[in-house]
Amino acid sequence: MEALMNVSYQALSDENSETFLIKKAINGDAESFTELMKIYKTYLYKIAFSYVKDEQKALDILQECVYRALLNIEKLKTPKFFKTWITKILINVRCVRHSCW
């Protein structure tokens, strides 16, 4: 029972930490943005690779996605939608670089 309570608390703590990082990144904290990219890089890479089936192209898409997210992070109004927001950027980069159709 104690282990279950610790897991639940840890999940809540991690979620709050991530929200805190997102808010700091929106306010211009580069270190927080870097930490967010460490959290999301594997997730984003897997999506990019699933579209292009090429490691180098997936890495190029990921790099462009991170660059665009960094330039536009202040436009993110609701921190809880960060994952959706950055995923949409990745998909848009993929569509620009490689035909979506």
All heavy atoms as an XYZ file, in Angstrom:
838
protein
N       0.820     -1.192      0.000
C       0.000      0.000      0.000
C       0.864      1.257      0.000
O       0.597      2.196     -0.717
C      -0.930     -0.047      1.223
C      -1.837      1.143      1.313
S      -3.020      1.101     -0.034
C      -4.119      2.338      0.471
N       1.921      1.240      0.809
C       2.808      2.400      0.890
C       3.473      2.664     -0.462
O       3.595      3.809     -0.888
C       3.871      2.172      1.953
C       4.744      3.393      2.177
C       5.741      3.183      3.293
O       5.397      2.557      4.298
O       6.866      3.652      3.123
N       3.874      1.594     -1.158
C       4.498      1.749     -2.470
C       3.522      2.397     -3.451
O       3.906      3.249     -4.248
C       4.966      0.399     -3.005
N       2.269      2.000     -3.403
C       1.251      2.576     -4.281
C       1.086      4.067     -4.009
O       0.984      4.865     -4.930
C      -0.085      1.849     -4.094
C      -1.246      2.329     -4.958
C      -0.888      2.190     -6.438
C      -2.494      1.539     -4.652
N       1.076      4.446     -2.747
C       0.937      5.858     -2.397
C       2.149      6.654     -2.893
O       2.000      7.757     -3.389
C       0.781      6.012     -0.882
C      -0.579      5.531     -0.395
S      -0.765      5.474      1.388
C      -0.170      7.044      1.910
N       3.341      6.092     -2.809
C       4.549      6.775     -3.278
C       4.538      6.948     -4.791
O       4.954      7.972     -5.308
C       5.806      6.026     -2.847
C       6.073      6.159     -1.361
O       5.587      7.088     -0.723
N       6.826      5.218     -0.817
N       4.057      5.948     -5.510
C       3.976      6.036     -6.967
C       3.017      7.150     -7.362
O       3.322      7.963     -8.218
C       3.548      4.679     -7.581
C       3.223      4.841     -9.053
C       4.637      3.652     -7.384
N       1.865      7.201     -6.738
C       0.889      8.241     -7.058
C       1.442      9.618     -6.763
O       1.292     10.539     -7.543
C      -0.403      8.021     -6.259
O      -0.984      6.808     -6.625
N       2.108      9.760     -5.634
C       2.701     11.046     -5.276
C       3.802     11.411     -6.266
O       3.895     12.549     -6.710
C       3.275     10.994     -3.855
C       3.979     12.265     -3.477
C       3.246     13.400     -3.142
C       5.365     12.350     -3.482
C       3.872     14.582     -2.820
C       5.997     13.527     -3.160
C       5.251     14.641     -2.821
O       5.882     15.806     -2.511
N       4.609     10.434     -6.671
C       5.694     10.683     -7.619
C       5.129     11.145     -8.955
O       5.636     12.078     -9.562
C       6.548      9.427     -7.812
C       7.727      9.622     -8.744
C       8.746     10.602     -8.222
O       8.982     10.685     -7.019
N       9.336     11.373     -9.093
N       4.067     10.510     -9.431
C       3.457     10.899    -10.707
C       2.950     12.336    -10.628
O       3.143     13.130    -11.548
C       2.327      9.951    -11.069
N       2.297     12.675     -9.522
C       1.795     14.037     -9.343
C       2.949     15.023     -9.284
O       2.916     16.072     -9.901
C       0.949     14.119     -8.069
C       0.359     15.473     -7.732
C      -0.569     15.936     -8.850
C      -0.402     15.417     -6.421
N       3.991     14.650     -8.572
C       5.166     15.506     -8.442
C       5.824     15.734     -9.803
O       6.198     16.847    -10.146
C       6.159     14.877     -7.474
O       7.322     15.651     -7.401
N       5.962     14.664    -10.603
C       6.559     14.783    -11.932
C       5.727     15.690    -12.825
O       6.258     16.510    -13.558
C       6.706     13.410    -12.593
C       7.771     12.555    -11.935
O       8.577     13.105    -11.157
O       7.790     11.341    -12.188
N       4.398     15.539    -12.758
C       3.514     16.364    -13.570
C       3.661     17.834    -13.187
O       3.741     18.706    -14.039
C       2.066     15.913    -13.400
C       1.090     16.698    -14.255
C      -0.327     16.215    -14.087
O      -0.534     14.997    -14.036
O      -1.222     17.068    -14.010
N       3.706     18.108    -11.908
C       3.865     19.480    -11.449
C       5.224     20.032    -11.847
O       5.336     21.197    -12.208
C       3.664     19.573     -9.935
C       2.217     19.362     -9.547
O       1.322     19.557    -10.352
N       1.999     18.945     -8.323
N       6.267     19.213    -11.795
C       7.600     19.643    -12.198
C       7.628     19.989    -13.681
O       8.237     20.978    -14.082
C       8.628     18.539    -11.918
O       8.714     18.276    -10.551
N       6.970     19.161    -14.482
C       6.921     19.414    -15.919
C       6.161     20.701    -16.212
O       6.598     21.515    -17.026
C       6.269     18.230    -16.621
C       6.388     18.290    -18.123
C       5.871     17.030    -18.773
O       6.239     15.934    -18.332
O       5.092     17.158    -19.723
N       5.055     20.908    -15.545
C       4.289     22.144    -15.719
C       5.126     23.346    -15.324
O       5.114     24.376    -16.007
C       2.985     22.100    -14.890
O       2.209     20.982    -15.332
C       2.176     23.368    -15.058
N       5.869     23.208    -14.242
C       6.757     24.282    -13.794
C       7.812     24.584    -14.854
O       8.075     25.749    -15.172
C       7.406     23.892    -12.464
C       8.293     24.940    -11.889
C       7.768     26.128    -11.391
C       9.667     24.755    -11.832
C       8.585     27.112    -10.845
C      10.489     25.730    -11.294
C       9.945     26.909    -10.799
N       8.412     23.541    -15.434
C       9.408     23.732    -16.502
C       8.785     24.438    -17.706
O       9.408     25.318    -18.305
C       9.983     22.387    -16.943
C      10.982     21.715    -16.031
C      11.324     20.320    -16.562
C      12.242     22.554    -15.881
N       7.591     24.038    -18.074
C       6.912     24.645    -19.224
C       6.672     26.127    -18.968
O       6.959     26.971    -19.819
C       5.599     23.908    -19.547
C       5.890     22.484    -20.012
C       4.796     24.665    -20.600
C       4.679     21.568    -20.036
N       6.174     26.452    -17.779
C       5.917     27.853    -17.448
C       7.210     28.668    -17.462
O       7.234     29.801    -17.963
C       5.231     27.964    -16.086
C       3.792     27.509    -16.113
C       3.153     27.578    -14.743
C       1.706     27.108    -14.788
N       1.078     27.131    -13.460
N       8.278     28.097    -16.937
C       9.564     28.802    -16.956
C      10.069     28.983    -18.389
O      10.594     30.047    -18.738
C      10.599     28.060    -16.110
C      10.384     28.221    -14.617
C      11.402     27.461    -13.799
C      12.785     28.058    -14.011
N      13.789     27.411    -13.144
N       9.893     27.959    -19.222
C      10.324     28.048    -20.620
C       9.535     29.126    -21.361
O      10.098     29.898    -22.142
C      10.171     26.698    -21.310
N       8.241     29.197    -21.110
C       7.402     30.225    -21.733
C       7.898     31.615    -21.357
O       7.873     32.541    -22.161
C       5.917     30.043    -21.327
C       5.344     28.796    -22.007
C       5.088     31.269    -21.684
C       3.974     28.384    -21.494
N       8.408     31.728    -20.144
C       8.929     33.013    -19.656
C      10.382     33.259    -20.050
O      10.997     34.205    -19.568
C       8.754     33.121    -18.145
C       7.310     33.291    -17.763
O       6.564     33.999    -18.433
N       6.887     32.641    -16.702
N      10.932     32.409    -20.929
C      12.253     32.661    -21.485
C      13.411     31.929    -20.849
O      14.574     32.203    -21.175
N      13.166     30.990    -19.964
C      14.245     30.245    -19.316
C      14.749     29.132    -20.235
O      14.078     28.124    -20.434
C      13.762     29.673    -17.986
C      14.862     28.978    -17.207
O      16.044     29.283    -17.450
O      14.536     28.143    -16.340
N      15.933     29.324    -20.800
C      16.504     28.376    -21.764
C      16.810     27.022    -21.131
O      16.659     25.980    -21.778
C      17.757     28.962    -22.391
N      17.246     27.010    -19.888
C      17.554     25.741    -19.218
C      16.297     24.892    -19.053
O      16.346     23.672    -19.217
C      18.206     25.997    -17.863
C      19.626     26.511    -17.979
C      20.279     26.716    -16.624
O      19.953     25.965    -15.677
O      21.119     27.616    -16.518
N      15.187     25.521    -18.745
C      13.928     24.789    -18.613
C      13.502     24.210    -19.954
O      13.036     23.071    -20.035
C      12.825     25.702    -18.064
O      13.127     26.091    -16.751
N      13.687     24.987    -21.016
C      13.361     24.489    -22.358
C      14.234     23.283    -22.689
O      13.743     22.281    -23.216
C      13.542     25.593    -23.402
C      13.116     25.161    -24.771
C      11.787     25.202    -25.150
C      14.049     24.694    -25.690
C      11.386     24.781    -26.415
C      13.660     24.289    -26.951
C      12.330     24.326    -27.316
N      15.511     23.359    -22.365
C      16.433     22.242    -22.605
C      15.982     20.998    -21.850
O      15.993     19.891    -22.404
C      17.871     22.630    -22.198
O      18.277     23.750    -22.980
C      18.837     21.480    -22.420
N      15.574     21.164    -20.605
C      15.083     20.034    -19.811
C      13.826     19.432    -20.439
O      13.668     18.209    -20.469
C      14.820     20.451    -18.370
C      16.073     20.703    -17.568
C      17.008     19.505    -17.521
O      16.538     18.381    -17.238
O      18.209     19.692    -17.784
N      12.941     20.265    -20.941
C      11.731     19.762    -21.611
C      12.098     18.944    -22.845
O      11.492     17.902    -23.120
C      10.818     20.919    -22.007
C      10.040     21.567    -20.887
C       9.381     22.856    -21.369
C       8.997     20.612    -20.322
N      13.092     19.400    -23.588
C      13.491     18.660    -24.780
C      14.109     17.318    -24.412
O      13.943     16.333    -25.135
C      14.462     19.492    -25.633
C      13.802     20.699    -26.294
S      12.340     20.288    -27.281
C      11.010     20.703    -26.180
N      14.801     17.254    -23.283
C      15.320     15.965    -22.812
C      14.175     15.010    -22.506
O      14.273     13.815    -22.754
C      16.185     16.164    -21.567
C      17.518     16.815    -21.850
C      18.300     17.029    -20.572
C      19.590     17.771    -20.824
N      20.311     18.056    -19.559
N      13.095     15.541    -21.968
C      11.933     14.725    -21.639
C      11.229     14.229    -22.905
O      10.820     13.070    -22.989
C      10.934     15.521    -20.764
C      11.552     15.816    -19.398
C       9.602     14.795    -20.625
C      10.779     16.833    -18.569
N      11.108     15.088    -23.910
C      10.276     14.791    -25.084
C      11.032     14.316    -26.320
O      10.400     13.908    -27.297
C       9.443     16.028    -25.458
C       8.283     16.232    -24.528
C       8.367     17.120    -23.468
C       7.104     15.521    -24.695
C       7.312     17.302    -22.599
C       6.034     15.692    -23.834
C       6.145     16.583    -22.785
O       5.098     16.752    -21.926
N      12.358     14.336    -26.315
C      13.092     14.045    -27.549
C      12.829     12.638    -28.090
O      12.649     12.472    -29.295
C      14.587     14.288    -27.385
C      15.295     13.334    -26.481
C      16.773     13.658    -26.374
C      17.445     12.714    -25.408
N      18.842     13.041    -25.255
N      12.761     11.642    -27.231
C      12.513     10.275    -27.712
C      11.108     10.151    -28.284
O      10.911      9.569    -29.358
C      12.725      9.257    -26.578
O      14.070      9.388    -26.099
C      12.489      7.840    -27.051
N      10.148     10.712    -27.585
C       8.756     10.708    -28.058
C       8.656     11.360    -29.437
O       8.064     10.799    -30.367
C       7.882     11.438    -27.032
C       6.536     11.870    -27.549
C       5.495     10.960    -27.684
C       6.301     13.193    -27.895
C       4.256     11.354    -28.159
C       5.069     13.600    -28.366
C       4.053     12.683    -28.504
O       2.833     13.076    -28.984
N       9.263     12.533    -29.600
C       9.196     13.257    -30.869
C       9.948     12.532    -31.980
O       9.488     12.462    -33.121
C       9.732     14.676    -30.688
C       8.890     15.585    -29.794
C       9.656     16.856    -29.456
C       7.553     15.899    -30.434
N      11.108     11.971    -31.636
C      11.884     11.225    -32.629
C      11.088     10.033    -33.158
O      11.063      9.776    -34.365
C      13.217     10.751    -32.047
C      13.947      9.843    -32.995
C      14.660     10.368    -34.072
C      13.899      8.459    -32.854
C      15.303      9.538    -34.974
C      14.536      7.619    -33.743
C      15.236      8.171    -34.795
O      15.863      7.343    -35.693
N      10.425      9.313    -32.263
C       9.645      8.146    -32.682
C       8.529      8.538    -33.641
O       8.258      7.830    -34.617
C       9.063      7.421    -31.475
C      10.102      6.639    -30.695
C       9.490      5.962    -29.491
C      10.514      5.181    -28.709
N       9.915      4.499    -27.538
N       7.893      9.664    -33.389
C       6.842     10.134    -34.297
C       7.440     10.495    -35.645
O       6.932     10.102    -36.699
C       6.081     11.329    -33.697
C       5.279     10.885    -32.481
C       5.157     11.963    -34.741
C       4.642     12.023    -31.715
N       8.537     11.261    -35.630
C       9.181     11.653    -36.893
C       9.614     10.427    -37.678
O       9.372     10.333    -38.883
C      10.374     12.564    -36.601
N      10.232      9.464    -36.997
C      10.701      8.264    -37.678
C       9.531      7.463    -38.244
O       9.630      6.892    -39.339
C      11.539      7.390    -36.741
C      12.200      6.251    -37.448
C      13.390      6.430    -38.121
C      11.607      4.995    -37.464
C      14.001      5.378    -38.800
C      12.207      3.936    -38.131
C      13.406      4.130    -38.801
N       8.414      7.441    -37.540
C       7.252      6.689    -38.040
C       6.733      7.265    -39.355
O       6.160      6.549    -40.168
C       6.139      6.650    -36.997
O       5.489      7.894    -36.891
N       6.943      8.548    -39.564
C       6.520      9.180    -40.817
C       7.500      8.953    -41.961
O       7.101      8.671    -43.079
C       6.345     10.690    -40.630
C       5.061     11.098    -39.967
C       5.089     11.779    -38.756
C       3.819     10.831    -40.535
C       3.914     12.170    -38.125
C       2.647     11.215    -39.916
C       2.702     11.885    -38.719
O       1.543     12.260    -38.110
N       8.814      9.114    -41.692
C       9.780      9.131    -42.784
C      10.600      7.857    -42.928
O      11.234      7.655    -43.959
C      10.733     10.349    -42.672
C       9.962     11.643    -42.842
C      11.515     10.341    -41.373
N      10.613      7.001    -41.903
C      11.325      5.710    -41.939
C      12.804      5.863    -42.305
O      13.396      5.015    -42.954
C      10.659      4.745    -42.929
C       9.192      4.532    -42.727
C       8.907      3.755    -41.476
C       7.460      3.305    -41.434
N       6.675      3.915    -40.399
N      13.398      6.977    -41.896
C      14.814      7.239    -42.172
C      15.392      7.993    -40.972
O      14.861      9.043    -40.603
C      14.941      8.070    -43.451
C      16.387      8.383    -43.788
O      16.908      9.385    -43.260
O      16.978      7.625    -44.575
N      16.450      7.445    -40.389
C      17.003      8.022    -39.165
C      17.452      9.472    -39.347
O      17.119     10.341    -38.539
C      18.183      7.176    -38.680
C      18.778      7.660    -37.387
C      19.915      6.786    -36.882
O      20.112      5.677    -37.398
O      20.604      7.248    -35.958
N      18.203      9.744    -40.410
C      18.716     11.102    -40.609
C      17.590     12.104    -40.883
O      17.598     13.214    -40.356
C      19.739     11.143    -41.750
C      20.481     12.458    -41.836
C      21.185     12.830    -40.531
O      21.911     12.035    -39.959
N      20.950     14.039    -40.042
N      16.623     11.712    -41.689
C      15.487     12.601    -41.952
C      14.688     12.854    -40.672
O      14.247     13.977    -40.425
C      14.581     12.015    -43.034
C      15.190     12.069    -44.417
C      14.271     11.442    -45.443
C      14.906     11.456    -46.813
N      14.056     10.805    -47.826
N      14.515     11.817    -39.863
C      13.797     11.978    -38.594
C      14.545     12.933    -37.662
O      13.933     13.785    -37.012
C      13.603     10.622    -37.920
N      15.865     12.821    -37.618
C      16.664     13.726    -36.790
C      16.591     15.162    -37.310
O      16.541     16.107    -36.517
C      18.119     13.253    -36.726
C      18.358     11.987    -35.911
C      19.789     11.494    -36.101
C      18.051     12.216    -34.438
N      16.583     15.330    -38.631
C      16.446     16.668    -39.220
C      15.098     17.291    -38.857
O      15.020     18.476    -38.509
C      16.584     16.610    -40.736
C      18.008     16.324    -41.196
O      18.949     16.461    -40.382
O      18.176     15.968    -42.380
N      14.050     16.502    -38.930
C      12.712     16.979    -38.573
C      12.673     17.355    -37.095
O      12.145     18.404    -36.723
C      11.645     15.922    -38.914
C      11.498     15.795    -40.434
C      10.301     16.248    -38.265
C      10.679     14.610    -40.884
N      13.261     16.510    -36.266
C      13.295     16.784    -34.830
C      14.051     18.079    -34.536
O      13.591     18.914    -33.750
C      13.944     15.609    -34.086
C      14.119     15.770    -32.585
C      12.790     16.013    -31.892
C      14.807     14.538    -32.018
N      15.172     18.274    -35.193
C      15.964     19.490    -34.984
C      15.170     20.741    -35.379
O      15.147     21.729    -34.649
C      17.257     19.424    -35.778
C      18.146     20.631    -35.581
C      19.460     20.521    -36.334
O      19.658     19.629    -37.154
N      20.372     21.434    -36.063
N      14.515     20.694    -36.511
C      13.702     21.822    -36.962
C      12.530     22.067    -36.013
O      12.187     23.214    -35.710
C      13.199     21.584    -38.383
C      12.374     22.707    -38.952
C      13.167     23.962    -39.287
O      14.400     23.884    -39.427
O      12.543     25.032    -39.410
N      11.927     21.000    -35.530
C      10.826     21.109    -34.575
C      11.281     21.811    -33.296
O      10.609     22.730    -32.814
C      10.288     19.715    -34.256
S       9.105     19.671    -32.897
N      12.409     21.411    -32.759
C      12.930     22.021    -31.529
C      13.241     23.501    -31.767
O      12.921     24.352    -30.941
C      14.168     21.256    -31.027
C      14.860     22.004    -29.894
C      13.780     19.854    -30.581
N      13.824     23.805    -32.908
C      14.144     25.189    -33.244
C      12.879     26.050    -33.308
O      12.812     27.127    -32.717
C      14.901     25.236    -34.576
C      15.182     26.625    -35.072
C      16.106     27.443    -34.429
C      14.526     27.123    -36.191
C      16.368     28.724    -34.888
C      14.776     28.401    -36.658
C      15.702     29.199    -35.996
O      15.958     30.471    -36.456
N      11.859     25.551    -34.007
C      10.601     26.305    -34.117
C       9.896     26.440    -32.772
O       9.304     27.477    -32.477
C       9.682     25.652    -35.133
C      10.177     25.821    -36.556
C       9.196     25.266    -37.537
N       9.729     25.316    -38.885
C       9.011     25.094    -39.962
N       7.727     24.796    -39.855
N       9.557     25.149    -41.151
N       9.956     25.386    -31.968
C       9.344     25.453    -30.638
C      10.051     26.500    -29.784
O       9.405     27.280    -29.084
C       9.395     24.083    -29.964
N      11.369     26.541    -29.856
C      12.133     27.530    -29.096
C      11.765     28.946    -29.520
O      11.574     29.828    -28.682
C      13.638     27.300    -29.277
C      14.565     28.275    -28.574
C      14.366     28.234    -27.061
C      16.011     27.974    -28.926
N      11.624     29.162    -30.810
C      11.272     30.490    -31.314
C       9.857     30.917    -30.933
O       9.580     32.116    -30.832
C      11.402     30.535    -32.836
C      12.805     30.450    -33.418
C      12.742     30.490    -34.946
C      13.694     31.570    -32.894
N       8.975     29.940    -30.723
C       7.558     30.253    -30.528
C       6.981     29.852    -29.172
O       5.777     29.941    -28.981
C       6.744     29.585    -31.644
C       7.056     30.182    -32.989
O       6.727     31.328    -33.257
N       7.716     29.413    -33.844
N       7.818     29.450    -28.244
C       7.321     28.961    -26.954
C       6.460     29.993    -26.230
O       5.496     29.637    -25.559
C       8.482     28.468    -26.048
C       7.945     27.794    -24.775
C       9.419     29.590    -25.690
C       7.487     26.408    -24.944
N       6.755     31.262    -26.411
C       5.981     32.297    -25.707
C       4.542     32.380    -26.217
O       3.678     32.949    -25.557
C       6.664     33.668    -25.798
C       6.542     34.348    -27.137
C       7.476     33.836    -28.232
O       8.399     33.067    -27.927
O       7.277     34.219    -29.401
N       4.266     31.776    -27.362
C       2.911     31.771    -27.913
C       2.027     30.683    -27.302
O       0.816     30.719    -27.468
C       2.957     31.591    -29.430
C       3.608     32.762    -30.145
C       3.680     32.519    -31.629
C       4.400     33.672    -32.315
N       4.584     33.398    -33.752
N       2.650     29.748    -26.587
C       1.889     28.693    -25.927
C       1.178     29.286    -24.722
O       1.810     29.756    -23.785
C       2.816     27.549    -25.493
C       2.164     26.397    -24.736
C       1.143     25.675    -25.610
C       3.225     25.434    -24.240
N      -0.134     29.306    -24.753
C      -0.918     29.960    -23.701
C      -1.278     29.029    -22.550
O      -1.448     29.469    -21.424
C      -2.207     30.552    -24.291
C      -1.967     31.552    -25.397
C      -1.181     32.750    -24.898
C      -0.972     33.743    -26.032
N       0.191     34.555    -25.861
N      -1.412     27.732    -22.834
C      -1.840     26.788    -21.812
C      -0.784     25.691    -21.658
O      -0.665     24.822    -22.527
C      -3.200     26.158    -22.198
O      -4.108     27.208    -22.531
C      -3.770     25.331    -21.070
N      -0.009     25.726    -20.582
C       1.074     24.753    -20.397
C       0.652     23.287    -20.488
O       1.420     22.457    -20.965
C       1.612     25.085    -19.003
C       1.315     26.536    -18.825
C      -0.021     26.730    -19.510
N      -0.580     22.957    -20.090
C      -0.989     21.551    -20.121
C      -1.095     21.006    -21.546
O      -1.137     19.793    -21.749
C      -2.296     21.338    -19.361
C      -3.529     21.885    -20.023
C      -4.756     21.572    -19.196
C      -6.016     22.057    -19.885
N      -7.214     21.721    -19.110
N      -1.112     21.895    -22.550
C      -1.175     21.464    -23.946
C       0.195     21.446    -24.630
O       0.277     21.361    -25.853
C      -2.144     22.344    -24.740
C      -3.563     22.231    -24.274
C      -4.292     23.363    -23.955
C      -4.184     21.002    -24.141
C      -5.602     23.274    -23.518
C      -5.492     20.889    -23.701
C      -6.207     22.032    -23.386
N       1.273     21.508    -23.848
C       2.614     21.538    -24.431
C       2.871     20.346    -25.342
O       3.365     20.505    -26.454
C       3.687     21.589    -23.329
C       5.084     21.565    -23.878
C       5.661     22.725    -24.361
C       5.811     20.390    -23.934
C       6.948     22.708    -24.884
C       7.088     20.363    -24.450
C       7.658     21.529    -24.924
N       2.533     19.144    -24.875
C       2.803     17.944    -25.676
C       2.058     17.993    -27.008
O       2.630     17.688    -28.057
C       2.419     16.696    -24.881
C       2.795     15.407    -25.556
C       2.506     14.224    -24.647
C       2.944     12.920    -25.274
N       2.686     11.781    -24.372
N       0.808     18.397    -26.980
C       0.017     18.518    -28.203
C       0.615     19.589    -29.110
O       0.736     19.395    -30.324
C      -1.441     18.881    -27.852
O      -1.955     17.886    -26.983
C      -2.296     18.991    -29.097
N       0.981     20.712    -28.514
C       1.544     21.841    -29.250
C       2.831     21.454    -29.972
O       2.980     21.695    -31.171
C       1.782     22.987    -28.266
C       2.415     24.208    -28.813
C       1.824     25.189    -29.560
C       3.776     24.615    -28.651
N       2.734     26.169    -29.853
C       3.939     25.845    -29.309
C       4.864     24.046    -27.991
C       5.148     26.515    -29.346
C       6.073     24.718    -28.018
C       6.200     25.945    -28.694
N       3.761     20.813    -29.258
C       5.043     20.480    -29.883
C       4.888     19.333    -30.889
O       5.586     19.285    -31.897
C       6.145     20.198    -28.837
C       7.509     20.318    -29.503
C       5.951     18.854    -28.147
C       8.651     20.545    -28.582
N       3.931     18.451    -30.662
C       3.659     17.386    -31.632
C       3.127     17.980    -32.930
O       3.518     17.563    -34.026
C       2.654     16.368    -31.054
O       3.190     15.820    -29.836
C       2.376     15.247    -32.035
N       2.266     18.966    -32.828
C       1.729     19.637    -34.021
C       2.842     20.352    -34.783
O       2.857     20.328    -36.021
C       0.630     20.625    -33.605
C      -0.065     21.271    -34.771
C      -0.822     20.261    -35.589
C      -1.602     20.976    -36.680
N      -2.189     20.062    -37.636
N       3.771     20.960    -34.076
C       4.919     21.583    -34.742
C       5.691     20.525    -35.518
O       6.060     20.725    -36.683
C       5.835     22.305    -33.734
C       5.125     23.523    -33.144
C       7.164     22.718    -34.393
C       5.871     24.188    -32.011
N       5.943     19.384    -34.896
C       6.680     18.307    -35.556
C       5.960     17.852    -36.828
O       6.578     17.689    -37.878
C       6.848     17.123    -34.596
C       7.628     15.959    -35.189
C       9.076     16.048    -34.748
C       7.030     14.646    -34.782
N       4.668     17.671    -36.741
C       3.893     17.239    -37.909
C       3.938     18.295    -39.007
O       4.082     17.972    -40.190
C       2.452     16.891    -37.494
C       2.464     15.641    -36.611
C       1.548     16.702    -38.710
C       1.159     15.368    -35.900
N       3.846     19.558    -38.638
C       3.926     20.632    -39.633
C       5.294     20.679    -40.296
O       5.392     20.886    -41.511
C       3.597     21.980    -38.996
C       2.132     22.130    -38.679
O       1.286     21.430    -39.214
N       1.826     23.045    -37.778
N       6.353     20.483    -39.531
C       7.705     20.445    -40.108
C       7.810     19.291    -41.081
O       8.334     19.441    -42.186
C       8.787     20.322    -38.997
C      10.148     19.994    -39.587
C       8.850     21.602    -38.172
N       7.296     18.163    -40.691
C       7.327     17.002    -41.572
C       6.578     17.279    -42.874
O       7.024     16.930    -43.956
C       6.721     15.790    -40.843
C       6.728     14.533    -41.664
C       5.358     14.263    -42.130
N       5.318     13.196    -43.098
C       4.203     12.838    -43.674
N       3.078     13.437    -43.375
N       4.194     11.902    -44.569
N       5.440     17.967    -42.783
C       4.662     18.272    -43.985
C       5.391     19.260    -44.898
O       5.288     19.166    -46.120
C       3.298     18.839    -43.599
S       2.170     17.586    -42.982
N       6.136     20.195    -44.323
C       6.879     21.163    -45.115
C       8.070     20.490    -45.789
O       8.351     20.712    -46.962
C       7.343     22.356    -44.241
C       8.348     23.215    -44.968
C       6.143     23.173    -43.801
N       8.769     19.654    -45.051
C       9.979     19.004    -45.583
C       9.690     17.811    -46.496
O      10.462     17.508    -47.379
C      10.887     18.542    -44.444
C      11.541     19.701    -43.754
C      12.510     19.184    -42.722
N      13.315     20.288    -42.276
C      14.631     20.314    -42.372
N      15.278     19.295    -42.865
N      15.298     21.353    -41.955
N       8.608     17.123    -46.204
C       8.256     15.905    -46.945
C       6.769     15.964    -47.235
O       5.973     16.283    -46.370
C       8.572     14.657    -46.128
C       9.990     14.637    -45.637
N      11.036     14.247    -46.428
C      10.525     15.010    -44.453
C      12.153     14.351    -45.731
N      11.872     14.822    -44.534
N       6.407     15.624    -48.400
C       5.002     15.707    -48.795
C       4.094     14.961    -47.819
O       4.366     13.835    -47.442
C       4.833     15.107    -50.188
O       3.484     15.099    -50.538
N       3.031     15.624    -47.427
C       2.055     15.003    -46.507
C       1.114     14.080    -47.262
O       0.434     13.251    -46.659
C       1.231     16.065    -45.798
S       2.100     16.888    -44.491
N       1.008     14.229    -48.487
C      -0.011     13.488    -49.235
C       0.579     12.296    -49.900
O       1.340     12.054    -50.569
C      -0.718     14.388    -50.246
C      -0.870     15.771    -49.729
C      -0.326     16.892    -50.236
C      -1.606     16.207    -48.575
N      -0.671     17.984    -49.492
C      -1.454     17.595    -48.460
C      -2.359     15.548    -47.626
C      -2.042     18.337    -47.450
C      -2.938     16.299    -46.622
C      -2.778     17.675    -46.542
